[in-house]
């Protein structure tokens, strides 16, 4: 289990770096602020950004694990945030919530002409 956790953590850090390196291309309307924003009593937002005055909360997940519960918990600390879940594999439609935008890493890569590794 420890090895699996380490692999998962390393993979999330790997994805996070790729998204930050390409952030302006992936999300041209958002301004990157920081990775791992601490929300006391709840946890860390993987990627925190702004869209004008609105907070943008991005949660990264391996496989097709659902980001829903974490995004909703984090989102409760902000006024009208934009919630985004980025997963390795696609999440089934019945698990998706209307207030969350979902992407896979591959979808994001396809939308960027010159992906920075």
N, C-alpha and C positions, 0 to 999 in steps of 0.2 A: 504494500500500500504506500509506503514512503517513497519508493521509486516511481510509482504511478503518479503520486502527488508532485514529485519533483519534475517529472516529464510534463505534466499538465501546466505547472507554473512556468517552466522554461518555454513551453509552446505559447502560452499567453503573453509572456514577455517578448517573444519573437514576433508575434502578431502585432503587439502594441508598437514595437519599434517600426515595423513596416507601415503601419497606419500613420504614425506620427511623421515618418519620412515623406509620406505622400499626402498628408492631411489636406493641404490647400487644393490639390487636384481632386481628391475624393469628395471633399465637402467645401466647395468654393464659397458658400454662403456663411460658413462658420469660422470663428477665430479660435484656434487651439490655445488653451490656457495651461493645462498641466496633466500629467499622468498621476494616477493613484492619489486623487484628492481625498483627504481624510474627512469622513463625516462621523464625528464622535458619537459613539453608541450604536452605530450602524455598520460601518465598514469603509472601504475605499472604493471610490469611483475609478474605474479603469482609465477612462479618458474623459476629461472635463473640458468643455469648450463653451463659447458664447455665440449666440445669433442675435446681434443687437443687444437688447437687454435681457433676452431669455437664456437661461442655462441650457446647455446641451450635455446630456449624460449618456455616455457610451459604455456599454458592458460587453466584454469579450467572453466567449465560451468555446470550449473544445467540443468536438463532435456536434451533436444537435441538442446539447443541453439547453434548457430554457433559461433565458435571462430575465424572465418576467418578474419573479418575486423580488429579485435584487433591484431591478429598475424601478418598480413601484415603490419599494421602501426608500430608495435614494430620492426618487422624484417627490416624495411626500415632504421633503425638506426644502423644496424650491417652489416658487410660484410659476405655474404653467410651463414646466420644462419640456424640452424636446427629448424624448427617450428613444435610444437607438440600441438594438441588440445586434452584435456581429458574431456569427457562429462559423465554425469550420464547415459544418454540413447544414443543409436546409432544414428548417423546422416545419413540421406539418401545419397546414392551414388551420386545423381545429385547435392548435395550441397557441396560435397568434392572437394578440389583443389589438383592438383598433387604435389604442393610444400609443402603441410602440411601432417604430419603423424597424424592419428586419432586413439584414443583408448577410450574405455569406462572404467570406474573404475573396472567393473567386469572382463573385459579382462585382465587388469593388475593384479588383484588378482589371477586369474587362472594361470598366468605365474609364480607365486611366491609360492614355496613349503611351507615356513613358514612365513606367513603374520603376521607382527607385528601390533597389533591393536593400 
